[in-house]
C-alpha cells in the first residue's frame, strides 16, 4: 500500500461520523475529569498517565500520547503492518482535553455542587455513553480495544479476558507509580463496559444513528 493510500484510508468517514467521534472524545474527557475530581480513583489509563506525571515533567496529554505510541508500536510489530492513526488521536485528544479542563479549573464550578459519589456516577455514565459514540462513529477505536482484538485473534482469548488483562496491566503500573486508585477504578472497570451496548441501542432507536463501528467489524 502506498503512503498516499494509507493516509486516505485513515481519514475515511462522513462529516456526521466525525462529529459523532469528536463529541464522544469531548464527553469522555469530561467523564475522565469527573473521575479525577471525585478523588475516588480513576480509569486505568489515567491511573497510569497521572502516575507518569508524578515522575516526569509532562502533562496528562503528553503521557497519554506516550502510552498510545507504545501500544500502537507493539500492535504494529505484532501484526507486521502500519497501525491505524485514529486510536492514537483518540487517546491524545482526550488527554489534552483533560489538561484543558485542569487548566480551566472546572472543578471550582462542579466541586461545590456535587459530592464525590455523584461525580463518580456521572463519570461512569459519561464515559460509557462517550465510548458508545466513539464506537458508533467508526472512526477511532481506543488503543486498548485495538490491542485486545489482536490478542483475541492471536491467542483465542475472549475479548473480556484480553481487555481486562490490559486494563489490569495499566492499573498495576500506574498504581506502582503513585496514580490515583480507588473505588472509582473498580467502577470504571465493571461499570462502564456493561452500559456501552445499551447506549448504542438507545442511539440507534431514539436518534436513528447508524452503528458504523459494528458495520466495520462485520465487514
Secondary structure as the mmCIF struct_conf table of DSSP 4:
data_model
#
loop_
_struct_conf.conf_type_id
_struct_conf.id
_struct_conf.beg_label_comp_id
_struct_conf.beg_label_asym_id
_struct_conf.beg_label_seq_id
_struct_conf.end_label_comp_id
_struct_conf.end_label_asym_id
_struct_conf.end_label_seq_id
HELX_RH_AL_P HELX_RH_AL_P1 UNK A 3 UNK A 10
TURN_TY1_P TURN_TY1_P1 UNK A 11 UNK A 11
BEND BEND1 UNK A 13 UNK A 13
HELX_RH_AL_P HELX_RH_AL_P2 UNK A 15 UNK A 38
TURN_TY1_P TURN_TY1_P2 UNK A 39 UNK A 39
BEND BEND2 UNK A 40 UNK A 40
HELX_RH_AL_P HELX_RH_AL_P3 UNK A 44 UNK A 53
TURN_TY1_P TURN_TY1_P3 UNK A 54 UNK A 55
BEND BEND3 UNK A 56 UNK A 57
HELX_RH_AL_P HELX_RH_AL_P4 UNK A 60 UNK A 79
TURN_TY1_P TURN_TY1_P4 UNK A 80 UNK A 80
BEND BEND4 UNK A 81 UNK A 81
HELX_LH_PP_P HELX_LH_PP_P1 UNK A 82 UNK A 84
BEND BEND5 UNK A 85 UNK A 85
HELX_RH_AL_P HELX_RH_AL_P5 UNK A 86 UNK A 104
TURN_TY1_P TURN_TY1_P5 UNK A 105 UNK A 106
HELX_RH_AL_P HELX_RH_AL_P6 UNK A 107 UNK A 110
TURN_TY1_P TURN_TY1_P6 UNK A 111 UNK A 113
BEND BEND6 UNK A 114 UNK A 114
HELX_RH_AL_P HELX_RH_AL_P7 UNK A 116 UNK A 137
TURN_TY1_P TURN_TY1_P7 UNK A 138 UNK A 138
BEND BEND7 UNK A 139 UNK A 139
HELX_RH_AL_P HELX_RH_AL_P8 UNK A 143 UNK A 155
HELX_RH_AL_P HELX_RH_AL_P9 UNK A 159 UNK A 176
TURN_TY1_P TURN_TY1_P8 UNK A 177 UNK A 178
BEND BEND8 UNK A 182 UNK A 182
HELX_RH_AL_P HELX_RH_AL_P10 UNK A 183 UNK A 187
HELX_RH_PI_P HELX_RH_PI_P1 UNK A 188 UNK A 192
HELX_RH_AL_P HELX_RH_AL_P11 UNK A 193 UNK A 206
BEND BEND9 UNK A 207 UNK A 207
HELX_RH_AL_P HELX_RH_AL_P12 UNK A 212 UNK A 218
#
